[in-house]
Amino acid sequence: MSNRSDGTDESGGTSDNGRNHGGGDDHRFETRAIRAGQDPDPVTGALMTPIHANSTYEQDGPGEHRGYEYSRTGNPTRSDLEANLASLESGNHARCFSSGMGAINTVLNLLEAGDHVVAGNDVYGGTHRILTQVYEQYDLETTFVDTTDHDAVRDAMRPATELVWVETPTNPLMNVNDIGALAEIAHDNDALCAVDNTFATPYLQRPLERGADIVCQSLTKYLGGHSDTIGGALVVDDADLDERLGFYQNSVGATPGPFDDFLVLRGTKTLPVRMDRHCENAMELAEWLEGRDDVSRVYYPGLESHPDHDLAAEQMDAFGGMLSFEFDGTLDQASTVVTETEVFTLAESLGGVESLIEQPAAMTHAAIPREERLDAGLTDGLIRVSVGIEHVDDMKADLRRAFEAASTE
Ligand SMILES: *Cc1c(COP(=O)(O)O)cnc(C)c1O
């Protein structure tokens, strides 16, 4: 992973955000993960950012505050996290929210009735839900397309299209979308391009460097990294865009508490070492699964058999910790697999240090009618795993045992 931007080269695209503290732009990702936004407390010298459990701030005179007036509007713990995330995503400005959905909602707040959105047909379920079940009633229309098909994306664009929403890799088949190409299509139409970077994290992929206007993160996943908090973030380069997002952040009020900000800051410090192990384990597990007779197909962008492998190799520094595979069996047998595993916990979500397993046809994608689901490649035996950082040999033994239990049913 030596080609990761260190923020100093031309392509790094980082510029002074005025609050980079000890994690200056001249440092590499691993250093900024620990240092950016993380100066020792000026009053006490405390190394770690204090949890500013505090709602309001003393003013020196009416309207004369010292940078903070009310914690929905701004809180020092959140500011440190925002500075940290801006640096990691190679952006100038970051805004944090109480969930990934809070962040996504804030991007949609930029739009008006009559506007049109183009989004991937395999975006996160919550993104699909807010676009259809919340925003359609405000006359915001969305066309869902296969975003790996650029002609289809171009055809879906209208004069009213103001936003192209991209996710990559996607869930659960790990389709990889070309961020640069999609940003160009958006810009040709004077639309914004937003990229949900939750699966890859900024350690593996920095969409702003490829022309995206907004990066969205569910901090709940890899950035928090320990399955102990919910959070979201938006990162941008453009100061005006940041100001507009800040207006909605403050007006809508889906802002995180300082305890959650603290937990995410604790997580981002170890993001590089965790991701290295997630990627290493996922690659080894994917290759092992691909060699088994009871597995008919493995979806992992790191495998040469993956249709988007070349794009992934070019766009990402490594291939991530998420993979899916088809267990060669019935819906019930696949249910037995996910119930029998012990190292892999049966649960939705992803990105924590512990391995999770789930069955899309019975869980995350159960709402899709079966025929439609099968057409989309989501077979009954499809199993998705979030590969944790435990020992990979324990994962293999766990899956082998669960496969045996399911096949003797
Ligand atoms: C989880 C997730 C979200 C939503 O984030 P929350 O923190 O759960 O609100 C959005 N996009 C992707 C890709 C996710 O995995």
Boltz pocket constraint, residues with backbone or C-beta under 6 A from the ligand:
constraints:
  - pocket:
      binder: B
      contacts: [[A, 98], [A, 99], [A, 100], [A, 101], [A, 102], [A, 124], [A, 126], [A, 167], [A, 196], [A, 198], [A, 199], [A, 217], [A, 218], [A, 219], [A, 220], [A, 221], [A, 230], [A, 231], [A, 232]]
      max_distance: 6.0
